[in-house]
Amino acid sequence: MDERFPMDKRKLVGKNKYESVHEELLEVGTKLLSSERLTEISLNSISEYTNISKTTIYEHFNSSFNVFLSEVILHVWKKIRNIYYGKTNDDPISNILLIFRTWHEFNFENLLLARNIYASYILFVDTEYFPITNVLTDIEDELSKR
């Protein structure tokens, strides 16, 4: 933050609240994708699992279920990435094995979540409504930072 232009405390509180609510929605989305079939999940169903209003949920995801899916998948990717990065070392062979082991463990432990992620890719990737390119761009940006 630029010291010459301090942020209004109300804006800072509002930003922190927005980020906190958004994180909660992503976690609920991850839990829903881990426990429900993709076809049984909607933005409306999220409100059943939180104390967050439907209006707020729609505002966070631009009234788009596909934006929601995209952001949840990116959220899951970042969690997997953090698990992987926490275990890497200087040996490239062991790091390659670690990638496959981490991915395998994720798929095994979260079978329904993995299936829902694959299903969302198959259902939406070729449509203009699913911003998977945003997810892939974010993943590529993260990898290029390494």
MARDRENPA-849200 format. One line per field, with one value per atom (N, C-alpha, C): residue number from 0; residue in three letters; x, y, z. Coordinates in Angstrom, 1 decimal. Example, Ala and Ser with C-alpha at 12.3 -4.5 7.8 and 13.67 -1.06 7.14 Angstrom:
2
i <- [0,0,0,1,1,1]
aa <- [ALA,ALA,ALA,SER,SER,SER]
X <- [13.2,12.3,13.2,12.8,13.7,12.9]
Y <- [-5.7,-4.5,-3.3,-2.2,-1.1,0.0]
Z <- [7.8,7.8,7.8,7.1,7.1,7.9]
//
This chain:
146
i <- [0,0,0,1,1,1,2,2,2,3,3,3,4,4,4,5,5,5,6,6,6,7,7,7,8,8,8,9,9,9,10,10,10,11,11,11,12,12,12,13,13,13,14,14,14,15,15,15,16,16,16,17,17,17,18,18,18,19,19,19,20,20,20,21,21,21,22,22,22,23,23,23,24,24,24,25,25,25,26,26,26,27,27,27,28,28,28,29,29,29,30,30,30,31,31,31,32,32,32,33,33,33,34,34,34,35,35,35,36,36,36,37,37,37,38,38,38,39,39,39,40,40,40,41,41,41,42,42,42,43,43,43,44,44,44,45,45,45,46,46,46,47,47,47,48,48,48,49,49,49,50,50,50,51,51,51,52,52,52,53,53,53,54,54,54,55,55,55,56,56,56,57,57,57,58,58,58,59,59,59,60,60,60,61,61,61,62,62,62,63,63,63,64,64,64,65,65,65,66,66,66,67,67,67,68,68,68,69,69,69,70,70,70,71,71,71,72,72,72,73,73,73,74,74,74,75,75,75,76,76,76,77,77,77,78,78,78,79,79,79,80,80,80,81,81,81,82,82,82,83,83,83,84,84,84,85,85,85,86,86,86,87,87,87,88,88,88,89,89,89,90,90,90,91,91,91,92,92,92,93,93,93,94,94,94,95,95,95,96,96,96,97,97,97,98,98,98,99,99,99,100,100,100,101,101,101,102,102,102,103,103,103,104,104,104,105,105,105,106,106,106,107,107,107,108,108,108,109,109,109,110,110,110,111,111,111,112,112,112,113,113,113,114,114,114,115,115,115,116,116,116,117,117,117,118,118,118,119,119,119,120,120,120,121,121,121,122,122,122,123,123,123,124,124,124,125,125,125,126,126,126,127,127,127,128,128,128,129,129,129,130,130,130,131,131,131,132,132,132,133,133,133,134,134,134,135,135,135,136,136,136,137,137,137,138,138,138,139,139,139,140,140,140,141,141,141,142,142,142,143,143,143,144,144,144,145,145,145]
aa <- [MET,MET,MET,ASP,ASP,ASP,GLU,GLU,GLU,ARG,ARG,ARG,PHE,PHE,PHE,PRO,PRO,PRO,MET,MET,MET,ASP,ASP,ASP,LYS,LYS,LYS,ARG,ARG,ARG,LYS,LYS,LYS,LEU,LEU,LEU,VAL,VAL,VAL,GLY,GLY,GLY,LYS,LYS,LYS,ASN,ASN,ASN,LYS,LYS,LYS,TYR,TYR,TYR,GLU,GLU,GLU,SER,SER,SER,VAL,VAL,VAL,HIS,HIS,HIS,GLU,GLU,GLU,GLU,GLU,GLU,LEU,LEU,LEU,LEU,LEU,LEU,GLU,GLU,GLU,VAL,VAL,VAL,GLY,GLY,GLY,THR,THR,THR,LYS,LYS,LYS,LEU,LEU,LEU,LEU,LEU,LEU,SER,SER,SER,SER,SER,SER,GLU,GLU,GLU,ARG,ARG,ARG,LEU,LEU,LEU,THR,THR,THR,GLU,GLU,GLU,ILE,ILE,ILE,SER,SER,SER,LEU,LEU,LEU,ASN,ASN,ASN,SER,SER,SER,ILE,ILE,ILE,SER,SER,SER,GLU,GLU,GLU,TYR,TYR,TYR,THR,THR,THR,ASN,ASN,ASN,ILE,ILE,ILE,SER,SER,SER,LYS,LYS,LYS,THR,THR,THR,THR,THR,THR,ILE,ILE,ILE,TYR,TYR,TYR,GLU,GLU,GLU,HIS,HIS,HIS,PHE,PHE,PHE,ASN,ASN,ASN,SER,SER,SER,SER,SER,SER,PHE,PHE,PHE,ASN,ASN,ASN,VAL,VAL,VAL,PHE,PHE,PHE,LEU,LEU,LEU,SER,SER,SER,GLU,GLU,GLU,VAL,VAL,VAL,ILE,ILE,ILE,LEU,LEU,LEU,HIS,HIS,HIS,VAL,VAL,VAL,TRP,TRP,TRP,LYS,LYS,LYS,LYS,LYS,LYS,ILE,ILE,ILE,ARG,ARG,ARG,ASN,ASN,ASN,ILE,ILE,ILE,TYR,TYR,TYR,TYR,TYR,TYR,GLY,GLY,GLY,LYS,LYS,LYS,THR,THR,THR,ASN,ASN,ASN,ASP,ASP,ASP,ASP,ASP,ASP,PRO,PRO,PRO,ILE,ILE,ILE,SER,SER,SER,ASN,ASN,ASN,ILE,ILE,ILE,LEU,LEU,LEU,LEU,LEU,LEU,ILE,ILE,ILE,PHE,PHE,PHE,ARG,ARG,ARG,THR,THR,THR,TRP,TRP,TRP,HIS,HIS,HIS,GLU,GLU,GLU,PHE,PHE,PHE,ASN,ASN,ASN,PHE,PHE,PHE,GLU,GLU,GLU,ASN,ASN,ASN,LEU,LEU,LEU,LEU,LEU,LEU,LEU,LEU,LEU,ALA,ALA,ALA,ARG,ARG,ARG,ASN,ASN,ASN,ILE,ILE,ILE,TYR,TYR,TYR,ALA,ALA,ALA,SER,SER,SER,TYR,TYR,TYR,ILE,ILE,ILE,LEU,LEU,LEU,PHE,PHE,PHE,VAL,VAL,VAL,ASP,ASP,ASP,THR,THR,THR,GLU,GLU,GLU,TYR,TYR,TYR,PHE,PHE,PHE,PRO,PRO,PRO,ILE,ILE,ILE,THR,THR,THR,ASN,ASN,ASN,VAL,VAL,VAL,LEU,LEU,LEU,THR,THR,THR,ASP,ASP,ASP,ILE,ILE,ILE,GLU,GLU,GLU,ASP,ASP,ASP,GLU,GLU,GLU,LEU,LEU,LEU,SER,SER,SER,LYS,LYS,LYS,ARG,ARG,ARG]
X <- [0.8,0.0,0.9,0.5,1.3,1.0,2.0,1.8,1.3,1.5,0.9,-0.6,-1.1,-2.5,-3.1,-3.2,-3.7,-5.1,-5.3,-6.7,-7.6,-8.8,-9.9,-10.2,-10.2,-10.4,-11.7,-12.8,-14.0,-13.8,-13.0,-12.8,-12.0,-11.0,-10.1,-11.0,-11.9,-12.7,-13.6,-14.2,-15.1,-14.3,-13.1,-12.3,-12.0,-11.6,-11.3,-12.6,-13.7,-15.0,-15.3,-15.1,-15.4,-14.5,-13.2,-12.3,-12.6,-13.0,-13.4,-14.6,-15.6,-16.8,-16.5,-15.7,-15.3,-14.6,-13.7,-12.9,-13.9,-14.9,-15.9,-16.7,-17.1,-17.8,-17.0,-15.7,-14.9,-14.7,-14.6,-14.5,-15.8,-17.0,-18.2,-18.4,-17.9,-18.0,-17.1,-16.0,-15.1,-15.8,-16.4,-17.1,-18.3,-19.0,-20.2,-19.7,-18.6,-18.1,-17.5,-17.2,-16.7,-17.8,-19.0,-20.0,-21.3,-21.4,-22.6,-22.2,-23.2,-22.9,-23.0,-22.2,-22.2,-23.6,-24.4,-25.7,-26.7,-26.3,-27.1,-26.7,-25.7,-25.1,-25.5,-25.9,-26.2,-25.8,-25.8,-25.5,-26.6,-27.8,-28.9,-28.6,-28.0,-27.8,-26.6,-25.8,-24.7,-25.3,-26.4,-26.9,-27.5,-27.8,-28.3,-27.2,-26.0,-24.8,-24.1,-24.6,-23.9,-25.0,-24.6,-25.5,-25.3,-24.9,-24.7,-25.9,-26.3,-27.5,-27.3,-28.3,-28.2,-27.7,-28.2,-27.7,-26.2,-25.7,-24.2,-23.5,-24.0,-23.4,-23.4,-24.5,-24.6,-23.6,-23.5,-22.5,-21.1,-20.8,-19.4,-19.0,-20.0,-19.7,-20.4,-20.7,-21.3,-22.5,-23.3,-24.5,-24.3,-23.1,-22.7,-22.2,-22.9,-22.5,-21.1,-20.9,-19.6,-18.4,-18.7,-17.6,-17.3,-18.4,-18.2,-17.4,-17.7,-16.9,-15.5,-15.3,-13.9,-13.1,-13.7,-13.0,-12.8,-13.7,-13.5,-12.4,-12.4,-11.4,-10.0,-9.9,-8.6,-8.2,-9.2,-9.0,-8.4,-9.1,-8.6,-7.2,-6.9,-5.6,-4.5,-4.9,-3.9,-3.6,-4.7,-4.5,-3.5,-3.8,-2.9,-1.5,-1.4,-0.1,0.7,0.0,0.6,1.1,0.3,0.8,2.1,2.0,3.2,4.4,4.3,5.4,6.0,5.2,5.7,6.6,6.6,7.3,8.5,8.7,9.7,11.1,12.1,13.5,14.3,15.6,16.5,16.6,16.0,16.1,15.0,15.3,14.2,13.4,14.0,13.3,12.3,12.7,11.8,10.7,11.0,9.9,8.9,9.3,8.4,7.5,8.1,7.4,6.4,6.8,6.0,4.8,4.9,3.8,2.7,3.2,2.2,1.6,2.4,1.9,0.9,1.2,0.3,-1.0,-0.9,-2.1,-2.9,-2.3,-2.9,-3.6,-3.0,-3.6,-4.8,-4.7,-5.8,-7.0,-6.8,-7.8,-8.4,-7.6,-8.0,-8.8,-8.3,-9.0,-10.2,-10.3,-11.4,-12.0,-12.4,-12.8,-14.0,-15.0,-16.1,-15.7,-14.9,-14.4,-13.6,-12.7,-12.0,-12.9,-13.9,-14.9,-15.6,-16.1,-16.8,-15.9,-14.6,-13.8,-13.6,-13.4,-13.3,-14.7,-15.8,-17.1,-17.3,-16.9,-17.1,-16.3,-15.1,-14.2,-14.9,-15.4,-16.0,-17.3,-18.1,-19.3,-19.2,-18.2,-18.1,-16.9,-15.9,-14.7,-14.8,-15.7,-15.9,-17.0,-17.4,-18.4,-17.8,-18.5,-18.0,-18.3,-19.1,-19.6,-18.7,-17.7,-16.8,-15.5,-15.0,-13.7,-12.6,-12.5,-11.3,-10.0,-10.1,-8.8,-8.3,-9.1,-8.7,-8.0,-8.5,-7.9,-6.5,-6.5,-5.2,-4.2,-4.6,-3.7,-3.2,-4.0,-3.6,-2.6,-2.8,-1.9,-0.6,-0.6,0.6,1.4,0.7,1.4,2.0,1.3,1.9,3.1,3.1,4.2,5.4,5.1,6.2,6.9,6.3,6.9,8.0,7.9,8.8,10.2]
Y <- [-1.2,0.0,1.2,2.2,3.5,4.3,4.7,5.4,6.8,7.3,8.7,8.7,7.5,7.4,6.2,6.5,5.4,4.9,3.6,3.1,3.5,3.8,4.1,2.8,3.0,1.8,1.1,1.8,1.1,0.3,0.8,0.0,-1.3,-1.1,-2.2,-3.3,-2.9,-3.8,-4.5,-3.7,-4.3,-5.3,-5.0,-5.9,-7.2,-7.0,-8.2,-9.1,-8.5,-9.2,-9.9,-9.2,-9.8,-11.0,-10.9,-12.0,-13.2,-12.9,-13.9,-14.7,-14.0,-14.6,-15.4,-14.9,-15.6,-16.9,-16.8,-18.0,-19.1,-18.6,-19.5,-20.2,-19.4,-19.9,-20.9,-20.7,-21.6,-22.9,-22.8,-24.0,-24.8,-24.1,-24.8,-25.5,-24.7,-25.3,-26.6,-26.6,-27.8,-28.9,-28.6,-29.7,-30.2,-29.3,-29.8,-30.6,-30.2,-31.0,-32.4,-32.4,-33.6,-34.6,-34.1,-34.9,-35.0,-34.2,-34.2,-34.4,-34.9,-35.0,-33.6,-33.4,-32.0,-31.6,-32.4,-32.1,-31.7,-32.0,-31.6,-30.3,-29.7,-28.5,-27.2,-26.2,-24.9,-23.8,-22.6,-21.5,-21.4,-21.7,-21.7,-22.7,-23.9,-24.9,-24.5,-23.6,-23.2,-22.5,-21.7,-21.0,-21.9,-23.1,-24.1,-24.6,-24.4,-24.8,-23.7,-22.5,-21.3,-20.4,-19.4,-18.3,-17.1,-17.4,-16.3,-16.2,-15.0,-14.8,-15.2,-15.6,-15.9,-14.7,-13.5,-12.3,-12.2,-12.4,-12.3,-13.4,-14.6,-15.7,-15.3,-14.8,-14.5,-13.3,-12.4,-11.2,-11.7,-12.7,-13.2,-14.0,-14.5,-15.4,-14.8,-13.5,-12.9,-13.6,-14.2,-14.9,-16.1,-16.6,-17.7,-18.9,-20.0,-21.3,-21.7,-21.4,-21.7,-20.9,-19.7,-18.9,-19.5,-19.9,-20.6,-21.9,-22.7,-24.0,-23.6,-22.7,-22.3,-21.9,-21.0,-20.6,-21.7,-22.6,-23.7,-24.6,-24.9,-25.7,-25.1,-23.8,-23.1,-23.2,-23.0,-23.1,-24.5,-25.6,-26.9,-27.1,-26.6,-26.7,-26.1,-24.9,-24.2,-25.0,-25.7,-26.6,-27.7,-28.4,-29.5,-29.0,-27.8,-27.2,-27.0,-26.5,-26.2,-27.5,-28.5,-29.8,-30.3,-30.2,-30.6,-29.8,-28.4,-27.6,-27.7,-28.1,-28.3,-29.5,-30.4,-31.7,-31.8,-30.8,-30.9,-30.8,-31.3,-31.2,-30.9,-31.1,-30.8,-32.0,-33.1,-34.2,-34.2,-34.0,-33.9,-35.2,-36.3,-37.6,-37.8,-37.5,-37.7,-36.6,-35.5,-34.5,-34.9,-35.6,-36.1,-37.2,-38.1,-39.1,-38.5,-37.4,-36.7,-36.1,-35.6,-35.0,-36.1,-37.3,-38.3,-38.9,-39.0,-39.5,-38.5,-37.2,-36.2,-36.2,-36.3,-36.3,-37.6,-38.7,-40.0,-40.0,-39.5,-39.4,-38.5,-37.4,-36.5,-37.2,-37.9,-38.6,-39.7,-40.4,-41.5,-41.0,-40.0,-39.5,-38.7,-38.1,-37.2,-37.7,-38.9,-39.5,-38.7,-38.4,-37.6,-36.2,-35.6,-34.2,-34.3,-35.3,-35.4,-35.7,-36.6,-36.9,-35.6,-34.8,-33.6,-32.6,-32.5,-31.6,-32.1,-33.4,-33.9,-33.7,-33.9,-33.7,-32.3,-31.4,-29.9,-29.6,-30.1,-29.9,-30.4,-31.6,-32.3,-31.5,-31.1,-30.4,-29.0,-28.3,-26.9,-26.3,-27.1,-26.5,-26.0,-26.6,-26.1,-25.1,-24.6,-23.5,-22.2,-21.2,-19.8,-19.5,-20.4,-20.1,-20.5,-21.3,-21.9,-21.3,-20.4,-19.7,-20.6,-21.8,-22.7,-22.1,-21.3,-20.6,-19.7,-19.2,-18.4,-19.3,-20.5,-21.4,-21.8,-22.2,-22.6,-21.5,-20.3,-19.1,-18.9,-19.0,-18.9,-20.0,-21.2,-22.3,-22.0,-21.6,-21.3,-20.2,-19.2,-18.1,-18.6,-19.4,-19.9,-20.8,-21.6,-22.4,-21.6,-20.5,-19.7,-19.0,-18.8,-18.1,-19.0,-20.3,-21.3,-21.2]
Z <- [0.0,0.0,0.0,-0.8,-0.9,0.4,1.1,2.4,2.1,0.9,0.6,0.5,0.1,-0.1,0.8,2.1,2.9,2.6,2.7,2.3,3.4,3.0,3.9,4.7,6.1,6.9,6.6,6.2,5.8,4.6,3.6,2.4,2.8,3.7,4.1,4.8,5.7,6.4,5.4,4.4,3.4,2.5,2.2,1.3,2.1,3.3,4.1,4.3,4.5,4.7,3.3,2.2,0.9,0.7,1.0,0.8,1.7,3.0,3.9,3.4,3.0,2.5,1.2,0.3,-0.9,-0.6,0.4,0.8,1.4,2.2,2.7,1.6,0.6,-0.5,-1.3,-1.5,-2.2,-1.4,-0.1,0.7,0.7,0.8,0.7,-0.7,-1.8,-3.1,-3.2,-2.6,-2.6,-1.9,-0.7,0.0,-0.8,-1.5,-2.3,-3.4,-4.1,-5.2,-4.7,-3.4,-2.8,-2.3,-2.2,-1.6,-2.5,-3.5,-4.3,-5.8,-6.6,-8.0,-8.6,-9.6,-10.3,-10.6,-11.1,-11.6,-10.4,-9.2,-8.0,-7.3,-7.9,-7.3,-8.1,-7.4,-8.1,-7.1,-7.7,-6.8,-5.7,-6.0,-4.9,-3.8,-4.2,-3.2,-2.2,-2.6,-1.7,-0.5,-0.7,0.4,1.5,1.1,2.1,3.1,2.7,3.5,4.2,4.0,4.6,5.2,5.9,6.3,5.4,4.2,3.2,2.3,2.1,1.2,-0.2,-0.9,-2.3,-3.1,-2.8,-3.5,-3.4,-2.2,-2.0,-2.8,-2.8,-3.6,-5.1,-5.6,-7.0,-7.3,-6.4,-6.6,-6.7,-5.8,-5.8,-7.1,-7.8,-9.0,-10.2,-10.2,-11.4,-11.9,-11.0,-11.3,-12.2,-12.2,-13.1,-12.4,-12.6,-12.0,-12.6,-13.8,-14.5,-13.9,-13.6,-12.9,-11.5,-10.8,-9.5,-9.7,-10.7,-10.9,-11.2,-12.1,-12.4,-11.2,-10.4,-9.2,-8.2,-8.0,-7.1,-7.6,-8.9,-9.4,-9.2,-9.5,-9.2,-7.7,-6.9,-5.4,-5.1,-5.6,-5.4,-5.9,-7.1,-7.7,-6.8,-6.2,-5.4,-4.1,-3.6,-2.4,-2.7,-3.9,-4.3,-4.5,-5.2,-5.4,-4.1,-3.1,-1.8,-1.2,-1.3,-0.7,-1.4,-2.8,-3.5,-3.2,-3.2,-3.0,-1.6,-0.7,0.7,0.9,-0.2,-0.1,-1.1,-1.9,-2.9,-2.3,-3.1,-2.7,-4.0,-3.9,-5.0,-6.0,-5.8,-6.7,-7.7,-9.0,-10.0,-10.1,-10.0,-10.1,-9.0,-7.8,-6.7,-6.8,-7.3,-7.5,-8.5,-9.6,-10.6,-10.0,-9.2,-8.5,-7.5,-6.9,-5.9,-6.6,-7.8,-8.6,-8.8,-9.3,-9.5,-8.2,-7.2,-5.9,-5.4,-5.4,-4.9,-5.7,-7.0,-7.8,-7.6,-7.5,-7.2,-5.9,-4.8,-3.5,-3.5,-4.2,-4.3,-5.0,-6.1,-6.8,-6.0,-5.3,-4.4,-3.2,-2.6,-1.4,-1.7,-2.8,-3.2,-4.5,-4.6,-5.9,-6.5,-5.7,-6.3,-6.7,-5.9,-6.3,-7.6,-7.7,-9.0,-10.2,-10.0,-11.0,-11.4,-10.4,-10.7,-11.5,-11.1,-11.9,-13.3,-13.5,-14.9,-15.6,-14.9,-15.6,-16.0,-15.1,-15.5,-16.7,-16.7,-17.9,-19.2,-19.1,-20.3,-20.7,-19.7,-20.0,-20.5,-20.0,-20.2,-21.0,-21.2,-21.7,-23.2,-23.9,-25.3,-25.4,-24.3,-24.4,-24.0,-24.4,-24.0,-22.6,-21.9,-20.6,-19.5,-19.8,-18.8,-18.9,-18.0,-18.2,-17.8,-18.3,-18.0,-18.4,-19.4,-19.9,-18.7,-17.9,-16.8,-15.8,-15.5,-14.6,-15.2,-16.5,-17.1,-17.1,-17.4,-17.3,-15.9,-14.9,-13.5,-13.2,-13.6,-13.3,-14.0,-15.3,-16.0,-15.3,-14.9,-14.2,-12.9,-12.2,-10.9,-11.2,-12.3,-12.6,-13.1,-13.8,-14.3,-13.2,-12.1,-10.9,-10.3,-10.5,-9.8,-10.5]
//
